[in-house]
Amino acid sequence: MTELGASENSPAAPATSPTSGRPTRRGRRWVWLTAAMVLLIAGGAAALWLSRLDRAFVEEYSVSPDGRSLTVFYYPAGPCDEVLWERVRETDTEVVVDVMALKAWPWEIAPLVQYGCEATFALEAPLGDRVVTMPGGKAVTESARLA
């Protein structure tokens, strides 16, 4: 004969202790396993999103007549509306143009024609003799067609 409320086919021990209400070893194991799975999935999603980052190729630039406005023409990895930032950093010898964009997802079909984008920056000092470069140090050519 079995006790009241128990049967011979009763389920395994509960996940919490009936006296203290704290998780038992079995319950703690599931908590840790769940936390590990959440972190693994979140890390994978972050890695997948970060793999889409790509620096855009800045093809050419144009400067305003007063030298305080710089317009650049660039090709991002994806459409122009998926550009994360367009920045310019000025030093005494160069102006570094940095454009970061998102590539298409691996399962998306890339467009056959990539359209260029344009960005205009206000410079703190006139461009003068400074060189316009990309972050890797590659010089950008000047163009009259964007003026």
N, C-alpha and C positions, 0 to 999 in steps of 0.2 A: 504494500500500500504506500502511496506517495503522500507527501505533505499537502496541505491546502494551498492551492494556487500553483503548484509545481506539477509537472508531468514527466514521464520518462523521456519524452521527445521534446523537452523544452529547449529553447534556443540557447546559444552560448552566453557567457557572462555579459552583463551590461557594460556599456562603455564608461559609465560613471559609477563611482562608489555609492551605494545606497546610504551610507552613514554620513560621509563628508560632502558628497556632491561633486567632488573633484574627479577629473578624468582618470581612469585606470590606465595601466600600461597600454592596453589595446586601444583605448581612446586617444591617448597621446600619440601613438604611432600614426593614426589616421590624420591627426592634426598636422604633424610634421610632413607627412606624405602629401597632404593637400597643399600646404604652404610651399613645398618644393615644386609641385606641379605648377602652381600659379606663377612662381618666379621663373620657371623654365619657359612657360608660354609667353610671359611678358618679355623676357629677355630675347626670345626668338622673334617676337613681333618688332621689338626695338631694333634688332640687328637687321631685319628685313627692310624696315623703313630707312635705316641709316645707309643701307647698300644702294639706295636710290639717289643719294647725294652726288652731285657732279658739278665741277667748276665749268662754267660756260666759256667758250672760246671767244675772246674779244678780238674782232677782226680789224676794225679801224676806228679812228676818232676824228672829231672836228672840234675846233675851238672858236669861240665867239670873237668878234673883232677886238673887244676890250681884254680878252684873255682870261676872264673870270668864270666863263661857262664852258664846260667840257661835255660834249655829246659823244657817246660811244655806241657802236653798232656791234652786236654780239649774237652768237648762236647758242642758245641753251640746249641742254640734252632733251628737253621736252617742250611743251608749248610755253609761250611767254607768260601765261597766267600761273605757271607753276614755278616761278622764280622766287626763291626764298629771300635773297637780299641782293642789293646792288650797292656797293660801298666804294668809296674812294679814300685813300690814305695819302697824305701829302708829306713830303720831306723837302729839304733844300735842293736835292738833285733829281728827284723823280716824283711822279704821281702814279700810285699803284691802283689799278681798277680791279675790283674783285666782285665777280658775279657768281652766285651759287644757285643752282637750280635742281629740280628733281627729275630723274630719269623716269621713263615709263616703267610700269610694273613688268616683271618678266613675262607675264602671260598676256600682256597687251600687245597689239599689233602696232608697230611704229609707223608713223606717216611716211609716205614716199618722198614728200617734199618738206624740208625743214625751213621754216620762215625765220628770218632774223628779227631781233628785237632792238629797241633803241632806248637809251637812258641818258638823261641830262643831269649833270652835277654842277653845283655852284662851288667854285674853288675859293679858298681863303685868300690866296694871293694869285696874281696873274700867272699863267702857265710859263711864259717866257721861254727860257732855254731848258727847262726841265723835260725829262724823258717820260713818256707815258708807257707803263709796263703792266703786265699781268703779274699775279703773285709769284710765279715761278721765276720772274726776271726777264721773260721774253718781251721784247719791245713791240709796241703796237704801232702800226703805220698810220700816218695822217692822211685824211681824205678830204677833198674839196666838195664832194657830193652831199655831205651831211650839213654843210654850213647854212 
